[in-house]
Amino acid sequence: MKKGIIILTIAMLFALSLVPTVASANEVNNVYDGETLTAIKNGNKLLIEDKKTGETVTIELENNSNGKIIQEDGTVEEFKRNADGDIYVDGQLEVAAEENRDKELNPTTRASKWIYVQTYKYNTTTRGNMRSLALGILSFMPYVGPIYGVIGIIDAARSLGAKTLYVRVKQYRTKGYQFYKYDSYFYSNAKLTKLIKKTSKTKKMW
């Protein structure tokens, strides 16, 4: 009996050693290790590296809307994200959010407290240089949550071979405008049939 338990235990340990490590953010070490990207957080700075090319970029955050992009060669650019989701770098528009107020789309019901407002559309490259990738990450941050979640989604798209990540963010509000909710859908194809992930974030306005 004891021999059987020992054999079973050894078999389980061996099986666990073969299970691939799931990409995740280590809260203690502030490290993200994914399929194609790694990220290390140090205070308000986030260093992101492409595992294949070794290219890096650093995002220095002042808050969710402002900060700096520091490239590998030391080039520093200041970015600002406005309320509409547009990203400006050194005062120039770099990423424009497409706003779509669809009057026919109103998925709320009488039992729901959420009132549909509009849908924001974002498309960003998952390839190109790390600066482009940083801009893509910054364009999603306010509606997705922790920055590791954003990197993980882009990393998943890259792992699937998707050259572009297609994002649709549906915005809702409560009757008194005190709360807003953002449901984000991330797709790996233009027809929006291959969903990578859906996230939901609620923001209290006051």
Disulfide bonds with the S-S distance in Angstrom:
none
